[in-house]
Amino acid sequence: MIDTAFLITAFVTMFVVIDPIGLAPLFVALTQGVPERQRRAIAVRACGIGMIILIVFALFGEAVLGFVGISMPAFRVAGGVLLFLTALDMLFERRTKRREDQADDEDHDDPSVFPLAIPLIAGPGAIASVILLTGQKPGVEGLALVLAITALVLGVCLVLFLASGILERALGKTGITVVTRLLGMLLAALSVQFVLDGLSNFGLMPG
């Protein structure tokens, strides 16, 4: 039986952390003046590379943590704190400004690997999230659900990249700011839940 609550939590977490809506205008900035065909290729390549990176961490992230002696509850608390800092950045627009700076500083003709795939799509928050979510529901089923949801979010990201010009005009700067702040509030609540779960696993709080 599919765990609906886990599906919703995983989707909201990955959607908020990757933030396809916030990335769309940056994609426009990074591909300004690029022919439409090449822009589509960059979008597909960036989402594909981002997915591969997140699959690797979903498959081997917990094993790597175990190898270096980090327990899953400890990583859950650390990941929750990291996501909370990301949420604060979103609420106070620091994340958008930092992403815009990365876009401005990047002079490569093809931005699909850097900065799009890394760190904008598969950044520390997304990597921490896939490891946390696969740890939250161990086993093949949990892994399959997390990867399917990650693929769905990156599918949304790809669609928005391909329609980024229309989206930017439709939402406007104010609309994007409002959506980003709402997502920031959601992420803050989810990150606190990750910390509470980690502390509970340590036995520091009642389950």
C-alpha positions in Angstrom: 0.0 0.0 0.0 1.4 3.4 -1.0 2.0 5.8 1.9 0.2 8.9 0.8 1.5 11.1 3.7 5.1 10.2 2.7 4.4 10.9 -1.0 3.0 14.4 -0.1 5.9 15.1 2.3 8.5 14.0 -0.3 7.0 15.9 -3.1 6.6 19.1 -1.2 10.2 18.8 0.2 11.8 18.2 -3.2 9.6 20.8 -5.0 10.4 23.5 -2.4 14.1 22.7 -2.2 14.7 22.5 -6.0 12.2 25.4 -6.5 11.4 25.1 -10.2 9.4 28.3 -10.2 12.3 30.3 -8.8 14.8 28.7 -11.2 12.8 29.6 -14.3 13.7 33.3 -14.5 17.3 32.4 -13.8 17.2 30.0 -16.7 16.1 32.8 -18.9 19.0 35.0 -17.6 21.5 32.2 -18.2 20.3 31.5 -21.7 19.7 35.0 -22.9 20.3 35.4 -26.6 20.7 31.6 -27.1 18.7 30.1 -30.1 15.5 28.3 -29.1 16.8 24.8 -30.1 20.0 25.2 -28.1 18.0 26.5 -25.1 15.9 23.4 -25.2 19.0 21.2 -25.3 20.5 23.1 -22.3 17.2 22.6 -20.3 17.2 18.8 -21.0 20.9 18.4 -20.2 20.7 20.4 -17.0 17.7 18.4 -15.7 19.2 15.1 -16.8 22.6 15.7 -15.1 20.8 17.0 -11.9 18.7 13.8 -11.8 21.8 11.6 -12.2 23.5 13.3 -9.3 20.4 13.0 -7.1 20.0 9.3 -8.0 23.6 8.6 -7.0 23.1 10.2 -3.6 19.7 8.5 -3.1 21.4 5.1 -3.8 24.7 5.5 -2.0 24.3 8.6 0.3 23.4 6.6 3.4 26.2 4.1 2.8 28.7 7.0 2.4 27.4 8.4 5.7 27.9 5.0 7.4 31.4 4.7 6.0 32.5 8.0 7.6 30.6 7.2 10.8 27.7 9.6 10.6 24.4 8.2 11.9 21.1 8.8 10.0 19.5 10.7 13.0 22.6 13.0 13.1 22.3 13.7 9.3 18.6 14.2 9.7 19.2 17.0 12.3 22.0 18.5 10.2 19.9 18.3 7.0 17.0 19.9 8.8 19.2 22.8 9.9 20.5 23.2 6.4 17.0 23.2 4.9 15.9 25.8 7.6 18.8 28.1 6.5 17.6 27.7 2.9 14.1 28.6 4.0 15.3 31.7 5.7 17.2 32.7 2.5 13.9 32.2 0.5 11.9 34.2 3.0 14.3 37.2 3.0 15.1 36.8 -0.8 18.8 36.1 -0.1 18.6 32.9 -2.1 17.3 34.6 -5.2 20.0 37.2 -5.0 22.7 34.6 -4.6 21.4 32.6 -7.6 21.3 35.8 -9.7 24.9 36.5 -8.7 25.9 33.0 -9.8 24.0 33.6 -13.1 25.8 36.9 -13.6 29.2 35.5 -12.8 29.0 32.6 -15.2 30.4 33.3 -18.6 30.3 29.8 -20.1 28.3 29.4 -23.4 26.7 26.2 -22.0 25.5 26.7 -18.4 23.8 23.2 -18.2 26.4 21.6 -15.9 27.4 24.7 -13.9 25.6 26.5 -12.5 22.2 24.9 -13.6 22.7 21.2 -12.7 25.1 22.0 -9.9 24.4 23.8 -7.6 21.1 25.3 -8.7 19.2 22.0 -9.2 21.3 19.4 -7.4 22.5 21.7 -4.6 23.3 20.8 -1.0 19.6 21.1 0.0 18.4 18.7 -2.7 21.2 16.2 -2.0 20.4 16.4 1.8 16.7 15.9 1.0 17.0 12.7 -1.1 19.3 11.2 1.6 16.9 12.2 4.4 13.8 10.9 2.5 15.4 7.5 1.5 16.5 7.2 5.1 13.0 8.0 6.3 11.5 5.1 4.3 14.3 2.4 3.9 14.0 -0.3 1.3 13.4 -0.6 -2.4 9.9 0.8 -2.2 11.0 3.9 -0.4 13.9 4.4 -2.8 11.6 4.0 -5.8 9.1 6.5 -4.4 11.8 9.1 -3.7 13.3 8.7 -7.2 9.9 8.8 -8.9 9.0 12.0 -7.0 12.4 13.6 -7.7 11.9 12.7 -11.4 8.4 14.3 -11.3 9.8 17.5 -9.8 12.6 17.7 -12.3 10.0 17.1 -15.0 8.1 20.1 -13.8 11.4 22.0 -13.7 12.1 21.0 -17.4 8.6 22.1 -18.5 9.0 25.5 -16.7 12.5 25.9 -18.2 11.0 25.3 -21.7 8.2 27.8 -20.9 10.3 30.1 -18.7 9.8 33.2 -20.8 6.0 32.9 -20.7 6.0 32.1 -16.9 8.2 35.1 -16.1 5.8 37.4 -18.0 2.7 35.8 -16.4 3.9 35.9 -12.8 6.0 39.1 -13.0 8.7 39.9 -10.4 6.1 40.4 -7.6 4.4 37.0 -8.3 7.7 35.1 -8.2 8.6 36.8 -4.9 5.2 35.9 -3.4 5.5 32.2 -4.5 9.1 32.0 -3.3 8.2 33.3 0.2 5.2 30.9 0.5 7.5 28.0 -0.5 10.0 29.3 2.1 7.4 29.1 4.9 6.6 25.5 3.9 10.2 24.5 3.8 10.8 26.1 7.3 8.1 23.9 8.7 9.4 20.7 7.0 12.9 21.4 8.1 11.8 21.7 11.8 10.0 18.4 11.4 13.2 16.8 10.1 15.1 18.1 13.2 12.4 16.8 15.5 12.5 13.4 13.9 16.2 13.2 14.2 16.1 14.2 17.9 13.3 11.6 18.4 15.5 8.9 16.9 18.3 9.9 19.3 15.8 9.4 22.1 16.1 13.1 23.1 12.4 13.6 22.5 9.3 11.4 22.7 8.3 9.9 19.4 
